[in-house]
Amino acid sequence: MSRQIAVFAVVGGVNTATYYGLYLLFLAFLPYLAAHALAFLLSMVGSFFLNARFTYRTRPTWRKFLLFPLTNLTNFVITTAGVYVIVDVLHAGSRFAPLLASAAAIPVTFLLSRRIMLPGPDRCIKVQRNV
């Protein structure tokens, strides 16, 4: 499990960099929420394949691919709300808002993606007790 968390963090870093690059690209010609949504959707596809291959070492299937966006729904809601609050409520600017907002969604995304990507017993978190 600790290997999965470490690899998930690396994949998340790659995914975040991809998302942020796309966000800045789209921000040049789209409103910030539209740029956020489009960048998020495109980076989510990449995230699915990277997590399937490297984090969970499982074969990507259509079923998992179709369920994977459900795991990111919470992430999307948290980051979108965060971007809105940072930009429109706190007036902190749109450039770094997605990076700040995404931090809160990381633990939830890991647990939900693990549940989708791994079969039954493999996805259970095993707690080792020292007796």
N, CA, C and O atoms as a GROMACS GRO file, in nm:
protein
  524
    1MET      N    1   0.082  -0.120   0.000
    1MET     CA    2   0.000   0.000   0.000
    1MET      C    3   0.086   0.126   0.000
    1MET      O    4   0.053   0.224  -0.067
    2SER      N    5   0.197   0.125   0.074
    2SER     CA    6   0.282   0.245   0.078
    2SER      C    7   0.342   0.273  -0.059
    2SER      O    8   0.361   0.389  -0.095
    3ARG      N    9   0.374   0.167  -0.137
    3ARG     CA   10   0.423   0.186  -0.272
    3ARG      C   11   0.316   0.253  -0.357
    3ARG      O   12   0.345   0.343  -0.436
    4GLN      N   13   0.191   0.209  -0.340
    4GLN     CA   14   0.082   0.268  -0.416
    4GLN      C   15   0.065   0.416  -0.383
    4GLN      O   16   0.042   0.498  -0.473
    5ILE      N   17   0.075   0.450  -0.258
    5ILE     CA   18   0.061   0.590  -0.219
    5ILE      C   19   0.173   0.674  -0.280
    5ILE      O   20   0.148   0.785  -0.329
    6ALA      N   21   0.296   0.622  -0.277
    6ALA     CA   22   0.409   0.694  -0.334
    6ALA      C   23   0.393   0.712  -0.485
    6ALA      O   24   0.414   0.821  -0.538
    7VAL      N   25   0.356   0.606  -0.553
    7VAL     CA   26   0.338   0.613  -0.699
    7VAL      C   27   0.219   0.702  -0.732
    7VAL      O   28   0.223   0.779  -0.828
    8PHE      N   29   0.112   0.691  -0.653
    8PHE     CA   30  -0.004   0.777  -0.673
    8PHE      C   31   0.036   0.924  -0.662
    8PHE      O   32  -0.013   1.008  -0.738
    9ALA      N   33   0.123   0.955  -0.569
    9ALA     CA   34   0.170   1.093  -0.552
    9ALA      C   35   0.250   1.139  -0.674
    9ALA      O   36   0.234   1.252  -0.720
   10VAL      N   37   0.336   1.052  -0.727
   10VAL     CA   38   0.414   1.087  -0.846
   10VAL      C   39   0.321   1.105  -0.966
   10VAL      O   40   0.333   1.203  -1.040
   11VAL      N   41   0.230   1.010  -0.986
   11VAL     CA   42   0.134   1.021  -1.096
   11VAL      C   43   0.050   1.148  -1.078
   11VAL      O   44   0.021   1.218  -1.174
   12GLY      N   45   0.013   1.177  -0.954
   12GLY     CA   46  -0.063   1.299  -0.927
   12GLY      C   47   0.016   1.423  -0.963
   12GLY      O   48  -0.040   1.520  -1.015
   13GLY      N   49   0.147   1.421  -0.936
   13GLY     CA   50   0.231   1.534  -0.974
   13GLY      C   51   0.236   1.554  -1.125
   13GLY      O   52   0.225   1.666  -1.175
   14VAL      N   53   0.252   1.443  -1.197
   14VAL     CA   54   0.253   1.449  -1.344
   14VAL      C   55   0.118   1.497  -1.393
   14VAL      O   56   0.110   1.582  -1.483
   15ASN      N   57   0.011   1.444  -1.336
   15ASN     CA   58  -0.124   1.482  -1.375
   15ASN      C   59  -0.150   1.630  -1.345
   15ASN      O   60  -0.209   1.700  -1.427
   16THR      N   61  -0.105   1.676  -1.230
   16THR     CA   62  -0.124   1.816  -1.193
   16THR      C   63  -0.049   1.908  -1.288
   16THR      O   64  -0.101   2.011  -1.330
   17ALA      N   65   0.074   1.871  -1.323
   17ALA     CA   66   0.152   1.951  -1.418
   17ALA      C   67   0.084   1.955  -1.555
   17ALA      O   68   0.079   2.059  -1.620
   18THR      N   69   0.032   1.840  -1.598
   18THR     CA   70  -0.039   1.834  -1.725
   18THR      C   71  -0.164   1.921  -1.720
   18THR      O   72  -0.188   2.001  -1.811
   19TYR      N   73  -0.242   1.904  -1.613
   19TYR     CA   74  -0.362   1.985  -1.595
   19TYR      C   75  -0.328   2.134  -1.597
   19TYR      O   76  -0.392   2.212  -1.667
   20TYR      N   77  -0.228   2.172  -1.519
   20TYR     CA   78  -0.196   2.313  -1.506
   20TYR      C   79  -0.146   2.373  -1.638
   20TYR      O   80  -0.180   2.486  -1.672
   21GLY      N   81  -0.066   2.296  -1.711
   21GLY     CA   82  -0.022   2.342  -1.843
   21GLY      C   83  -0.139   2.362  -1.938
   21GLY      O   84  -0.146   2.462  -2.009
   22LEU      N   85  -0.231   2.266  -1.938
   22LEU     CA   86  -0.350   2.279  -2.022
   22LEU      C   87  -0.437   2.395  -1.976
   22LEU      O   88  -0.490   2.470  -2.058
   23TYR      N   89  -0.452   2.410  -1.845
   23TYR     CA   90  -0.531   2.520  -1.789
   23TYR      C   91  -0.477   2.655  -1.836
   23TYR      O   92  -0.553   2.740  -1.881
   24LEU      N   93  -0.345   2.674  -1.825
   24LEU     CA   94  -0.285   2.800  -1.869
   24LEU      C   95  -0.302   2.821  -2.019
   24LEU      O   96  -0.327   2.933  -2.065
   25LEU      N   97  -0.289   2.713  -2.096
   25LEU     CA   98  -0.309   2.721  -2.240
   25LEU      C   99  -0.452   2.765  -2.273
   25LEU      O  100  -0.473   2.858  -2.351
   26PHE      N  101  -0.550   2.698  -2.212
   26PHE     CA  102  -0.691   2.729  -2.239
   26PHE      C  103  -0.732   2.864  -2.182
   26PHE      O  104  -0.822   2.929  -2.234
   27LEU      N  105  -0.667   2.906  -2.073
   27LEU     CA  106  -0.699   3.034  -2.009
   27LEU      C  107  -0.672   3.150  -2.104
   27LEU      O  108  -0.729   3.258  -2.088
   28ALA      N  109  -0.586   3.129  -2.202
   28ALA     CA  110  -0.554   3.234  -2.298
   28ALA      C  111  -0.674   3.270  -2.385
   28ALA      O  112  -0.681   3.381  -2.438
   29PHE      N  113  -0.770   3.176  -2.401
   29PHE     CA  114  -0.884   3.205  -2.488
   29PHE      C  115  -1.018   3.160  -2.433
   29PHE      O  116  -1.120   3.170  -2.502
   30LEU      N  117  -1.022   3.109  -2.310
   30LEU     CA  118  -1.148   3.067  -2.248
   30LEU      C  119  -1.162   3.133  -2.111
   30LEU      O  120  -1.061   3.169  -2.049
   31PRO      N  121  -1.286   3.149  -2.062
   31PRO     CA  122  -1.303   3.193  -1.923
   31PRO      C  123  -1.241   3.090  -1.828
   31PRO      O  124  -1.229   2.973  -1.863
   32TYR      N  125  -1.201   3.134  -1.709
   32TYR     CA  126  -1.124   3.046  -1.620
   32TYR      C  127  -1.197   2.918  -1.583
   32TYR      O  128  -1.133   2.813  -1.573
   33LEU      N  129  -1.329   2.921  -1.562
   33LEU     CA  130  -1.400   2.798  -1.526
   33LEU      C  131  -1.405   2.701  -1.644
   33LEU      O  132  -1.394   2.580  -1.625
   34ALA      N  133  -1.422   2.752  -1.764
   34ALA     CA  134  -1.421   2.665  -1.883
   34ALA      C  135  -1.281   2.607  -1.904
   34ALA      O  136  -1.267   2.489  -1.937
   35ALA      N  137  -1.179   2.689  -1.885
   35ALA     CA  138  -1.041   2.639  -1.897
   35ALA      C  139  -1.014   2.531  -1.793
   35ALA      O  140  -0.951   2.429  -1.823
   36HIS      N  141  -1.062   2.552  -1.672
   36HIS     CA  142  -1.048   2.453  -1.564
   36HIS      C  143  -1.117   2.322  -1.601
   36HIS      O  144  -1.057   2.215  -1.589
   37ALA      N  145  -1.241   2.329  -1.644
   37ALA     CA  146  -1.318   2.208  -1.675
   37ALA      C  147  -1.255   2.128  -1.789
   37ALA      O  148  -1.243   2.006  -1.779
   38LEU      N  149  -1.216   2.194  -1.896
   38LEU     CA  150  -1.157   2.125  -2.010
   38LEU      C  151  -1.022   2.063  -1.975
   38LEU      O  152  -0.994   1.949  -2.010
   39ALA      N  153  -0.939   2.138  -1.905
   39ALA     CA  154  -0.810   2.086  -1.863
   39ALA      C  155  -0.827   1.968  -1.769
   39ALA      O  156  -0.753   1.870  -1.776
   40PHE      N  157  -0.924   1.978  -1.680
   40PHE     CA  158  -0.952   1.870  -1.584
   40PHE      C  159  -0.993   1.743  -1.657
   40PHE      O  160  -0.942   1.635  -1.627
   41LEU      N  161  -1.084   1.754  -1.753
   41LEU     CA  162  -1.132   1.636  -1.826
   41LEU      C  163  -1.019   1.569  -1.904
   41LEU      O  164  -1.006   1.446  -1.903
   42LEU      N  165  -0.937   1.647  -1.971
   42LEU     CA  166  -0.828   1.589  -2.050
   42LEU      C  167  -0.722   1.525  -1.960
   42LEU      O  168  -0.671   1.417  -1.992
   43SER      N  169  -0.690   1.589  -1.851
   43SER     CA  170  -0.589   1.531  -1.762
   43SER      C  171  -0.642   1.408  -1.690
   43SER      O  172  -0.564   1.321  -1.651
   44MET      N  173  -0.773   1.398  -1.672
   44MET     CA  174  -0.832   1.282  -1.607
   44MET      C  175  -0.813   1.156  -1.693
   44MET      O  176  -0.790   1.047  -1.639
   45VAL      N  177  -0.821   1.170  -1.823
   45VAL     CA  178  -0.797   1.054  -1.911
   45VAL      C  179  -0.654   1.005  -1.893
   45VAL      O  180  -0.630   0.885  -1.880
   46GLY      N  181  -0.560   1.098  -1.894
   46GLY     CA  182  -0.421   1.060  -1.870
   46GLY      C  183  -0.400   0.997  -1.734
   46GLY      O  184  -0.325   0.901  -1.720
   47SER      N  185  -0.466   1.052  -1.634
   47SER     CA  186  -0.457   1.000  -1.498
   47SER      C  187  -0.505   0.855  -1.490
   47SER      O  188  -0.444   0.773  -1.422
   48PHE      N  189  -0.612   0.825  -1.560
   48PHE     CA  190  -0.664   0.688  -1.559
   48PHE      C  191  -0.558   0.590  -1.607
   48PHE      O  192  -0.531   0.490  -1.541
   49PHE      N  193  -0.498   0.619  -1.722
   49PHE     CA  194  -0.401   0.525  -1.778
   49PHE      C  195  -0.272   0.518  -1.696
   49PHE      O  196  -0.215   0.410  -1.680
   50LEU      N  197  -0.226   0.629  -1.645
   50LEU     CA  198  -0.106   0.627  -1.561
   50LEU      C  199  -0.130   0.551  -1.431
   50LEU      O  200  -0.045   0.474  -1.387
   51ASN      N  201  -0.246   0.573  -1.369
   51ASN     CA  202  -0.277   0.501  -1.245
   51ASN      C  203  -0.298   0.352  -1.268
   51ASN      O  204  -0.255   0.269  -1.188
   52ALA      N  205  -0.364   0.318  -1.378
   52ALA     CA  206  -0.384   0.176  -1.408
   52ALA      C  207  -0.249   0.106  -1.425
   52ALA      O  208  -0.227  -0.002  -1.371
   53ARG      N  209  -0.160   0.168  -1.501
   53ARG     CA  210  -0.032   0.106  -1.533
   53ARG      C  211   0.067   0.108  -1.416
   53ARG      O  212   0.127   0.006  -1.384
   54PHE      N  213   0.084   0.222  -1.354
   54PHE     CA  214   0.192   0.237  -1.257
   54PHE      C  215   0.148   0.227  -1.112
   54PHE      O  216   0.217   0.164  -1.031
   55THR      N  217   0.036   0.287  -1.075
   55THR     CA  218  -0.006   0.287  -0.935
   55THR      C  219  -0.064   0.153  -0.894
   55THR      O  220  -0.021   0.093  -0.795
   56TYR      N  221  -0.162   0.105  -0.969
   56TYR     CA  222  -0.235  -0.016  -0.929
   56TYR      C  223  -0.194  -0.140  -1.006
   56TYR      O  224  -0.235  -0.251  -0.973
   57ARG      N  225  -0.111  -0.122  -1.111
   57ARG     CA  226  -0.062  -0.234  -1.191
   57ARG      C  227  -0.176  -0.327  -1.233
   57ARG      O  228  -0.172  -0.449  -1.214
   58THR      N  229  -0.276  -0.266  -1.291
   58THR     CA  230  -0.392  -0.340  -1.335
   58THR      C  231  -0.420  -0.308  -1.481
   58THR      O  232  -0.379  -0.204  -1.532
   59ARG      N  233  -0.488  -0.398  -1.546
   59ARG     CA  234  -0.522  -0.380  -1.686
   59ARG      C  235  -0.636  -0.278  -1.699
   59ARG      O  236  -0.739  -0.294  -1.634
   60PRO      N  237  -0.617  -0.175  -1.781
   60PRO     CA  238  -0.728  -0.082  -1.802
   60PRO      C  239  -0.839  -0.150  -1.882
   60PRO      O  240  -0.813  -0.216  -1.983
   61THR      N  241  -0.959  -0.135  -1.837
   61THR     CA  242  -1.074  -0.192  -1.908
   61THR      C  243  -1.173  -0.079  -1.934
   61THR      O  244  -1.165   0.028  -1.873
   62TRP      N  245  -1.266  -0.105  -2.023
   62TRP     CA  246  -1.370  -0.005  -2.049
   62TRP      C  247  -1.454   0.020  -1.925
   62TRP      O  248  -1.493   0.134  -1.898
   63ARG      N  249  -1.481  -0.084  -1.849
   63ARG     CA  250  -1.561  -0.068  -1.727
   63ARG      C  251  -1.492   0.026  -1.629
   63ARG      O  252  -1.553   0.119  -1.577
   64LYS      N  253  -1.363   0.002  -1.606
   64LYS     CA  254  -1.287   0.088  -1.515
   64LYS      C  255  -1.277   0.230  -1.570
   64LYS      O  256  -1.288   0.328  -1.496
   65PHE      N  257  -1.256   0.240  -1.702
   65PHE     CA  258  -1.246   0.371  -1.765
   65PHE      C  259  -1.376   0.450  -1.748
   65PHE      O  260  -1.373   0.570  -1.721
   66LEU      N  261  -1.488   0.382  -1.762
   66LEU     CA  262  -1.617   0.449  -1.749
   66LEU      C  263  -1.651   0.482  -1.603
   66LEU      O  264  -1.722   0.578  -1.576
   67LEU      N  265  -1.600   0.401  -1.510
   67LEU     CA  266  -1.624   0.428  -1.368
   67LEU      C  267  -1.525   0.530  -1.311
   67LEU      O  268  -1.556   0.598  -1.213
   68PHE      N  269  -1.407   0.539  -1.369
   68PHE     CA  270  -1.303   0.626  -1.316
   68PHE      C  271  -1.347   0.772  -1.299
   68PHE      O  272  -1.312   0.833  -1.198
   69PRO      N  273  -1.422   0.828  -1.393
   69PRO     CA  274  -1.467   0.966  -1.372
   69PRO      C  275  -1.551   0.984  -1.246
   69PRO      O  276  -1.554   1.093  -1.188
   70LEU      N  277  -1.620   0.879  -1.203
   70LEU     CA  278  -1.697   0.890  -1.079
   70LEU      C  279  -1.605   0.915  -0.960
   70LEU      O  280  -1.641   0.986  -0.866
   71THR      N  281  -1.486   0.857  -0.965
   71THR     CA  282  -1.392   0.878  -0.855
   71THR      C  283  -1.341   1.021  -0.854
   71THR      O  284  -1.302   1.073  -0.749
   72ASN      N  285  -1.341   1.083  -0.968
   72ASN     CA  286  -1.293   1.221  -0.979
   72ASN      C  287  -1.404   1.324  -0.963
   72ASN      O  288  -1.377   1.444  -0.960
   73LEU      N  289  -1.527   1.279  -0.952
   73LEU     CA  290  -1.638   1.372  -0.935
   73LEU      C  291  -1.619   1.454  -0.808
   73LEU      O  292  -1.638   1.576  -0.809
   74THR      N  293  -1.584   1.389  -0.700
   74THR     CA  294  -1.560   1.461  -0.575
   74THR      C  295  -1.443   1.558  -0.592
   74THR      O  296  -1.448   1.672  -0.547
   75ASN      N  297  -1.338   1.510  -0.658
   75ASN     CA  298  -1.223   1.596  -0.686
   75ASN      C  299  -1.266   1.718  -0.766
   75ASN      O  300  -1.227   1.831  -0.735
   76PHE      N  301  -1.346   1.696  -0.868
   76PHE     CA  302  -1.391   1.806  -0.953
   76PHE      C  303  -1.475   1.906  -0.873
   76PHE      O  304  -1.456   2.027  -0.887
   77VAL      N  305  -1.565   1.857  -0.792
   77VAL     CA  306  -1.650   1.946  -0.712
   77VAL      C  307  -1.565   2.028  -0.614
   77VAL      O  308  -1.582   2.149  -0.602
   78ILE      N  309  -1.474   1.960  -0.544
   78ILE     CA  310  -1.389   2.030  -0.447
   78ILE      C  311  -1.300   2.134  -0.517
   78ILE      O  312  -1.291   2.248  -0.471
   79THR      N  313  -1.236   2.095  -0.626
   79THR     CA  314  -1.146   2.189  -0.693
   79THR      C  315  -1.222   2.303  -0.760
   79THR      O  316  -1.176   2.417  -0.757
   80THR      N  317  -1.336   2.274  -0.819
   80THR     CA  318  -1.415   2.379  -0.883
   80THR      C  319  -1.465   2.479  -0.780
   80THR      O  320  -1.457   2.600  -0.800
   81ALA      N  321  -1.518   2.428  -0.670
   81ALA     CA  322  -1.563   2.517  -0.563
   81ALA      C  323  -1.445   2.597  -0.508
   81ALA      O  324  -1.458   2.717  -0.481
   82GLY      N  325  -1.332   2.530  -0.492
   82GLY     CA  326  -1.214   2.599  -0.443
   82GLY      C  327  -1.165   2.708  -0.537
   82GLY      O  328  -1.131   2.818  -0.492
   83VAL      N  329  -1.163   2.678  -0.667
   83VAL     CA  330  -1.122   2.778  -0.765
   83VAL      C  331  -1.217   2.898  -0.760
   83VAL      O  332  -1.174   3.014  -0.762
   84TYR      N  333  -1.345   2.870  -0.753
   84TYR     CA  334  -1.445   2.979  -0.746
   84TYR      C  335  -1.423   3.065  -0.621
   84TYR      O  336  -1.422   3.188  -0.630
   85VAL      N  337  -1.407   3.000  -0.506
   85VAL     CA  338  -1.388   3.075  -0.382
   85VAL      C  339  -1.260   3.158  -0.388
   85VAL      O  340  -1.260   3.275  -0.351
   86ILE      N  341  -1.153   3.098  -0.433
   86ILE     CA  342  -1.024   3.169  -0.439
   86ILE      C  343  -1.031   3.288  -0.535
   86ILE      O  344  -0.980   3.396  -0.503
   87VAL      N  345  -1.094   3.270  -0.651
   87VAL     CA  346  -1.097   3.376  -0.752
   87VAL      C  347  -1.205   3.479  -0.722
   87VAL      O  348  -1.176   3.599  -0.717
   88ASP      N  349  -1.331   3.434  -0.702
   88ASP     CA  350  -1.442   3.529  -0.691
   88ASP      C  351  -1.470   3.578  -0.550
   88ASP      O  352  -1.520   3.689  -0.532
   89VAL      N  353  -1.439   3.499  -0.450
   89VAL     CA  354  -1.467   3.540  -0.313
   89VAL      C  355  -1.344   3.606  -0.250
   89VAL      O  356  -1.353   3.715  -0.192
   90LEU      N  357  -1.230   3.540  -0.263
   90LEU     CA  358  -1.108   3.593  -0.202
   90LEU      C  359  -1.032   3.689  -0.293
   90LEU      O  360  -0.940   3.757  -0.248
   91HIS      N  361  -1.070   3.695  -0.421
   91HIS     CA  362  -1.006   3.782  -0.520
   91HIS      C  363  -0.854   3.762  -0.524
   91HIS      O  364  -0.778   3.858  -0.532
   92ALA      N  365  -0.813   3.634  -0.519
   92ALA     CA  366  -0.671   3.603  -0.515
   92ALA      C  367  -0.611   3.580  -0.654
   92ALA      O  368  -0.491   3.557  -0.665
   93GLY      N  369  -0.690   3.585  -0.758
   93GLY     CA  370  -0.638   3.565  -0.893
   93GLY      C  371  -0.658   3.423  -0.940
   93GLY      O  372  -0.663   3.329  -0.860
   94SER      N  373  -0.670   3.408  -1.070
   94SER     CA  374  -0.702   3.277  -1.129
   94SER      C  375  -0.580   3.194  -1.164
   94SER      O  376  -0.594   3.075  -1.192
   95ARG      N  377  -0.462   3.251  -1.162
   95ARG     CA  378  -0.344   3.181  -1.210
   95ARG      C  379  -0.304   3.061  -1.122
   95ARG      O  380  -0.274   2.955  -1.175
   96PHE      N  381  -0.304   3.077  -0.991
   96PHE     CA  382  -0.262   2.969  -0.901
   96PHE      C  383  -0.378   2.904  -0.826
   96PHE      O  384  -0.357   2.812  -0.747
   97ALA      N  385  -0.499   2.951  -0.849
   97ALA     CA  386  -0.616   2.899  -0.778
   97ALA      C  387  -0.634   2.748  -0.791
   97ALA      O  388  -0.664   2.683  -0.690
   98PRO      N  389  -0.618   2.688  -0.910
   98PRO     CA  390  -0.638   2.543  -0.921
   98PRO      C  391  -0.537   2.461  -0.840
   98PRO      O  392  -0.572   2.356  -0.788
   99LEU      N  393  -0.416   2.509  -0.830
   99LEU     CA  394  -0.315   2.435  -0.753
   99LEU      C  395  -0.350   2.434  -0.605
   99LEU      O  396  -0.336   2.331  -0.538
  100LEU      N  397  -0.396   2.546  -0.554
  100LEU     CA  398  -0.436   2.554  -0.414
  100LEU      C  399  -0.560   2.470  -0.386
  100LEU      O  400  -0.568   2.400  -0.286
  101ALA      N  401  -0.657   2.478  -0.476
  101ALA     CA  402  -0.783   2.408  -0.456
  101ALA      C  403  -0.770   2.256  -0.466
  101ALA      O  404  -0.844   2.183  -0.401
  102SER      N  405  -0.676   2.208  -0.547
  102SER     CA  406  -0.664   2.064  -0.569
  102SER      C  407  -0.608   1.988  -0.449
  102SER      O  408  -0.632   1.868  -0.436
  103ALA      N  409  -0.535   2.053  -0.363
  103ALA     CA  410  -0.472   1.985  -0.249
  103ALA      C  411  -0.573   1.917  -0.157
  103ALA      O  412  -0.545   1.811  -0.102
  104ALA      N  413  -0.688   1.977  -0.141
  104ALA     CA  414  -0.789   1.921  -0.050
  104ALA      C  415  -0.852   1.792  -0.103
  104ALA      O  416  -0.905   1.713  -0.025
  105ALA      N  417  -0.847   1.771  -0.233
  105ALA     CA  418  -0.915   1.656  -0.293
  105ALA      C  419  -0.827   1.532  -0.306
  105ALA      O  420  -0.878   1.425  -0.339
  106ILE      N  421  -0.699   1.542  -0.282
  106ILE     CA  422  -0.607   1.432  -0.309
  106ILE      C  423  -0.638   1.304  -0.230
  106ILE      O  424  -0.645   1.198  -0.290
  107PRO      N  425  -0.656   1.310  -0.098
  107PRO     CA  426  -0.682   1.185  -0.024
  107PRO      C  427  -0.811   1.114  -0.068
  107PRO      O  428  -0.815   0.991  -0.076
  108VAL      N  429  -0.914   1.191  -0.096
  108VAL     CA  430  -1.041   1.132  -0.139
  108VAL      C  431  -1.025   1.065  -0.274
  108VAL      O  432  -1.076   0.955  -0.296
  109THR      N  433  -0.953   1.129  -0.364
  109THR     CA  434  -0.931   1.073  -0.497
  109THR      C  435  -0.854   0.942  -0.490
  109THR      O  436  -0.886   0.848  -0.563
  110PHE      N  437  -0.752   0.934  -0.403
  110PHE     CA  438  -0.676   0.810  -0.390
  110PHE      C  439  -0.767   0.696  -0.346
  110PHE      O  440  -0.767   0.589  -0.408
  111LEU      N  441  -0.843   0.716  -0.241
  111LEU     CA  442  -0.928   0.608  -0.188
  111LEU      C  443  -1.034   0.565  -0.288
  111LEU      O  444  -1.060   0.446  -0.303
  112LEU      N  445  -1.095   0.659  -0.356
  112LEU     CA  446  -1.199   0.623  -0.454
  112LEU      C  447  -1.140   0.555  -0.577
  112LEU      O  448  -1.198   0.460  -0.630
  113SER      N  449  -1.025   0.603  -0.624
  113SER     CA  450  -0.965   0.539  -0.742
  113SER      C  451  -0.917   0.398  -0.709
  113SER      O  452  -0.925   0.309  -0.793
  114ARG      N  453  -0.867   0.379  -0.589
  114ARG     CA  454  -0.824   0.246  -0.545
  114ARG      C  455  -0.941   0.149  -0.546
  114ARG      O  456  -0.927   0.032  -0.585
  115ARG      N  457  -1.055   0.197  -0.503
  115ARG     CA  458  -1.175   0.113  -0.499
  115ARG      C  459  -1.220   0.072  -0.640
  115ARG      O  460  -1.265  -0.040  -0.660
  116ILE      N  461  -1.208   0.162  -0.735
  116ILE     CA  462  -1.247   0.133  -0.873
  116ILE      C  463  -1.145   0.042  -0.943
  116ILE      O  464  -1.183  -0.051  -1.013
  117MET      N  465  -1.018   0.070  -0.923
  117MET     CA  466  -0.914   0.004  -1.002
  117MET      C  467  -0.878  -0.136  -0.955
  117MET      O  468  -0.832  -0.219  -1.034
  118LEU      N  469  -0.899  -0.164  -0.828
  118LEU     CA  470  -0.858  -0.295  -0.775
  118LEU      C  471  -0.980  -0.380  -0.740
  118LEU      O  472  -1.082  -0.328  -0.695
  119PRO      N  473  -0.969  -0.511  -0.761
  119PRO     CA  474  -1.078  -0.600  -0.724
  119PRO      C  475  -1.090  -0.612  -0.572
  119PRO      O  476  -0.997  -0.579  -0.499
  120GLY      N  477  -1.204  -0.660  -0.527
  120GLY     CA  478  -1.241  -0.678  -0.387
  120GLY      C  479  -1.134  -0.675  -0.280
  120GLY      O  480  -1.102  -0.568  -0.230
  121PRO      N  481  -1.075  -0.790  -0.244
  121PRO     CA  482  -0.982  -0.795  -0.131
  121PRO      C  483  -0.855  -0.713  -0.150
  121PRO      O  484  -0.796  -0.666  -0.053
  122ASP      N  485  -0.810  -0.695  -0.275
  122ASP     CA  486  -0.686  -0.620  -0.300
  122ASP      C  487  -0.700  -0.473  -0.265
  122ASP      O  488  -0.600  -0.405  -0.241
  123ARG      N  489  -0.822  -0.422  -0.263
  123ARG     CA  490  -0.839  -0.280  -0.239
  123ARG      C  491  -0.854  -0.246  -0.091
  123ARG      O  492  -0.854  -0.129  -0.054
  124CYS      N  493  -0.869  -0.348  -0.008
  124CYS     CA  494  -0.884  -0.324   0.134
  124CYS      C  495  -0.753  -0.273   0.192
  124CYS      O  496  -0.645  -0.320   0.158
  125ILE      N  497  -0.765  -0.177   0.280
  125ILE     CA  498  -0.648  -0.124   0.348
  125ILE      C  499  -0.620  -0.214   0.467
  125ILE      O  500  -0.704  -0.233   0.555
  126LYS      N  501  -0.501  -0.270   0.467
  126LYS     CA  502  -0.464  -0.362   0.574
  126LYS      C  503  -0.390  -0.284   0.682
  126LYS      O  504  -0.293  -0.213   0.654
  127VAL      N  505  -0.436  -0.299   0.805
  127VAL     CA  506  -0.373  -0.232   0.916
  127VAL      C  507  -0.292  -0.336   0.992
  127VAL      O  508  -0.343  -0.439   1.035
  128GLN      N  509  -0.165  -0.306   1.008
  128GLN     CA  510  -0.078  -0.398   1.080
  128GLN      C  511  -0.071  -0.352   1.225
  128GLN      O  512  -0.040  -0.236   1.253
  129ARG      N  513  -0.100  -0.442   1.315
  129ARG     CA  514  -0.097  -0.410   1.457
  129ARG      C  515   0.026  -0.470   1.522
  129ARG      O  516   0.062  -0.586   1.497
  130ASN      N  517   0.088  -0.392   1.602
  130ASN     CA  518   0.202  -0.442   1.680
  130ASN      C  519   0.151  -0.491   1.814
  130ASN      O  520   0.092  -0.416   1.891
  131VAL      N  521   0.173  -0.618   1.840
  131VAL     CA  522   0.124  -0.676   1.965
  131VAL      C  523   0.240  -0.710   2.055
  131VAL      O  524   0.220  -0.761   2.165
   0.00000   0.00000   0.00000
